[in-house]
Amino acid sequence: MTKRKGYWDVIVVGAGNAAHAAAVSACESGARRVLMLEKAPEALRGGNTHYSGGLLRLAFDTPDALLRLIPDVQTEFPDFLAGVAPYPAEAFWSDLRRVTRGGIDPDLGELLVSRSFDTACWMVGQGIRMEAAVSLAAIEFDGEVKWPSGAVVRAVDEGVGLSRMWFEIASRRGVVLRYQTGAQRLIQDGSGRISGVVVRDPDGITRLDAGSVVLACGGFEANPEWRARYLQRPWDMARVRGTAYNTGDGLRMALELGALAFGQWSGNHGTPIDADAPPFGDRHLTDKTNRLSYPLGVMVNTDGDRFIDEGEDFQLYTYAKTGGAILCQPGNVAYQIFDAKVTSLLEPRYVTGDPLVADTLDELIDKLPVGKAQLKASLAAYNAAVGEAPFDPTVHDGLETKGLTPSKSNWAQALDTPPFCAYPVTGGITFTFGGLRIDQNAQVLASDWTPIEGLFTCGEMVGGLFHHNYPGGSGLTSGAVFGRIAGRSAAESALP
Ligand SMILES: Cc1cc2nc3c(=O)[nH]c(=O)nc-3n(C[C@H](O)[C@H](O)[C@H](O)COP(=O)(O)OP(=O)(O)OC[C@H]3O[C@@H](n4cnc5c(N)ncnc54)[C@H](O)[C@@H]3O)c2cc1C
């Protein structure tokens, strides 16, 4: 028999970035009894947020606005403000529209962009400490650190720090947290209002009553059956970059009650990762299996062919779709090949890899388990097609190949300087794009297009934002923006 236990103003399902923003915002909006449910045990808590790089994409008109988030940055990087370009709302918008191929919902996109900076300031006000995202997004070239557009700030100690700080903040706020407590089902009263959740914990099945519920329990990236169903092959076989607990429970519970699905259910964020990465994220390595410096070299499959334009854009605008391109190659693997001219520019995360190294390209080809004659031909054709412009990894340098398919649009230097190295990579799934339809208050809509009373959502569960691809650093910003809105709305809805 299902037990009944207590009444909560707001129950937040999940314990990642979005859930914490919602729980803290609910407290701030007057909710006194706020409960967070974490399906994972304490040792594995925090969802994908724990594994993340902690990077936040934010719109700001002038670089000195960033001093509100990272006031001491110039102590470590004296030229920081001079090296950062403004990233106004129009620039964030234009990036979102371009990479989602126009798929982003205009109303949700407007909220994401217009609330991004203010929400980051709110996070800092709650006690989240931030720093310049030097090892994640910046590149040191010609003795100078160059910062990419819009994605220059991260949480101190990256995702591990962000998660830890959120748990501390929520605890100080009096939010009650239950581990190993997975929501199984939403409870709906006779009026159609959501009035609680049924959970499964080590003691069995319990019914928890609440004034309102915020679903913040991630996408379905860790559920191979749903990946096969919605993303299709080869995603059912992909390694998961983060938590093993985001299995689509919240989406299932809401859809069962008639919630309106929204966004690209066949789409996901998937990145190039070390071919030996574990099946789920490693709590200590976190995002360090990422291999995102492919714009500086070439990528080949086991047939010996290049298969994408590695220099289409900066890595933060292509990496989220490149995992899929790799996963679709024979054997789900590829090799990233670099020469000595660029090895000092590779992201620091490459130190966790185990590259094949050789003094000549022929020797490297011999060492690689690929079609050798074709690889030799591909690399020769690439080297013959590279252009003449000066190489500059900090801008679109226009150093492109001529007459090559696929082309390389920028940063196309010849592979001619030993030693040469090759990093084996596969595609890892980060999170899924399909979600629920919400209104401006983060309230979930039903399939008759009216709001479901008492039900809110945020984070990976919000549909309609990302399609096909994603600009790096937008996920945490989205979680915080919509989490903050959802928490406030849930409190207002629950309180008399
Ligand atoms: C390796 C990696 C690196 C990343 N780097 C970045 C980055 O630098 N910047 C960025 O913007 N984004 C990044 N992302 C993406 C970003 O981390 C996620 O999109 C974001 O953290 C999602 O937040 P969330 O709160 O929606 O979900 P999560 O943080 O995943 O939290 C979901 C929570 O729900 C819990 N849960 C699931 N089902 C249930 C249930 N039935 N009952 C109770 N609890 C449940 C989970 O255990 C978890 O606590 C990265 C992701 C990964 C994996």
The ligand as a MOL file (V3000), in Angstrom:
LIG
                    3D

  0  0  0     0  0            999 V3000
M  V30 BEGIN CTAB
M  V30 COUNTS 53 58 0 0 0
M  V30 BEGIN ATOM
M  V30 1 C 30.3980 16.1920 -19.3870 0
M  V30 2 C 29.4280 17.3550 -19.4940 0
M  V30 3 C 29.9360 18.6510 -19.6250 0
M  V30 4 C 29.0380 19.7210 -19.7420 0
M  V30 5 N 29.5410 21.0010 -19.7430 0
M  V30 6 C 28.6750 22.0480 -19.7860 0
M  V30 7 C 29.1410 23.3840 -19.6550 0
M  V30 8 O 30.3140 23.6400 -19.4020 0
M  V30 9 N 28.2300 24.3920 -19.7880 0
M  V30 10 C 26.8970 24.1520 -20.0030 0
M  V30 11 O 26.1210 25.0880 -20.1460 0
M  V30 12 N 26.4220 22.8850 -20.0650 0
M  V30 13 C 27.2780 21.8440 -19.9350 0
M  V30 14 N 26.7930 20.5670 -19.9620 0
M  V30 15 C 25.3350 20.3770 -20.0390 0
M  V30 16 C 24.7430 20.7020 -18.6650 0
M  V30 17 O 25.5700 20.1770 -17.6660 0
M  V30 18 C 23.3940 20.1000 -18.4880 0
M  V30 19 O 22.5810 20.3550 -19.5780 0
M  V30 20 C 22.7710 20.6960 -17.2230 0
M  V30 21 O 23.6050 20.4450 -16.1190 0
M  V30 22 C 21.4230 20.0880 -17.0190 0
M  V30 23 O 20.9210 20.5430 -15.7940 0
M  V30 24 P 19.5870 19.9230 -15.2480 0
M  V30 25 O 19.4420 20.4610 -13.8670 0
M  V30 26 O 18.5080 20.0780 -16.2350 0
M  V30 27 O 19.8850 18.3470 -15.1960 0
M  V30 28 P 20.9010 17.5300 -14.3140 0
M  V30 29 O 21.9940 18.3670 -13.7830 0
M  V30 30 O 21.3050 16.3530 -15.1250 0
M  V30 31 O 20.0330 17.0710 -13.0780 0
M  V30 32 C 18.9840 16.1240 -13.2280 0
M  V30 33 C 18.7210 15.5330 -11.8660 0
M  V30 34 O 17.5150 14.7660 -11.8730 0
M  V30 35 C 17.7540 13.5710 -11.1250 0
M  V30 36 N 16.6930 12.6260 -11.5020 0
M  V30 37 C 16.4830 11.9900 -12.6840 0
M  V30 38 N 15.3370 11.2790 -12.6210 0
M  V30 39 C 14.8070 11.4790 -11.3890 0
M  V30 40 C 13.6360 11.0200 -10.7190 0
M  V30 41 N 12.7630 10.1850 -11.3090 0
M  V30 42 N 13.4140 11.4270 -9.4470 0
M  V30 43 C 14.2860 12.2400 -8.8070 0
M  V30 44 N 15.4170 12.7050 -9.3900 0
M  V30 45 C 15.6640 12.3260 -10.6710 0
M  V30 46 C 19.1590 13.2200 -11.4800 0
M  V30 47 O 19.7210 12.2870 -10.5910 0
M  V30 48 C 19.8070 14.6030 -11.3710 0
M  V30 49 O 20.0730 14.9440 -10.0380 0
M  V30 50 C 27.6480 19.4810 -19.7870 0
M  V30 51 C 27.1510 18.1920 -19.6200 0
M  V30 52 C 28.0360 17.1390 -19.4560 0
M  V30 53 C 27.4810 15.7560 -19.2400 0
M  V30 END ATOM
M  V30 BEGIN BOND
M  V30 1 1 1 2
M  V30 2 1 2 3
M  V30 3 2 2 52
M  V30 4 2 3 4
M  V30 5 1 4 5
M  V30 6 1 4 50
M  V30 7 2 5 6
M  V30 8 1 6 7
M  V30 9 1 6 13
M  V30 10 2 7 8
M  V30 11 1 7 9
M  V30 12 1 9 10
M  V30 13 2 10 11
M  V30 14 1 10 12
M  V30 15 2 12 13
M  V30 16 1 13 14
M  V30 17 1 14 15
M  V30 18 1 14 50
M  V30 19 1 15 16
M  V30 20 1 16 17
M  V30 21 1 16 18
M  V30 22 1 18 19
M  V30 23 1 18 20
M  V30 24 1 20 21
M  V30 25 1 20 22
M  V30 26 1 22 23
M  V30 27 1 23 24
M  V30 28 2 24 25
M  V30 29 1 24 26
M  V30 30 1 24 27
M  V30 31 1 27 28
M  V30 32 2 28 29
M  V30 33 1 28 30
M  V30 34 1 28 31
M  V30 35 1 31 32
M  V30 36 1 32 33
M  V30 37 1 33 34
M  V30 38 1 33 48
M  V30 39 1 34 35
M  V30 40 1 35 36
M  V30 41 1 35 46
M  V30 42 1 36 37
M  V30 43 1 36 45
M  V30 44 2 37 38
M  V30 45 1 38 39
M  V30 46 1 39 40
M  V30 47 2 39 45
M  V30 48 1 40 41
M  V30 49 2 40 42
M  V30 50 1 42 43
M  V30 51 2 43 44
M  V30 52 1 44 45
M  V30 53 1 46 47
M  V30 54 1 46 48
M  V30 55 1 48 49
M  V30 56 2 50 51
M  V30 57 1 51 52
M  V30 58 1 52 53
M  V30 END BOND
M  V30 END CTAB
M  END
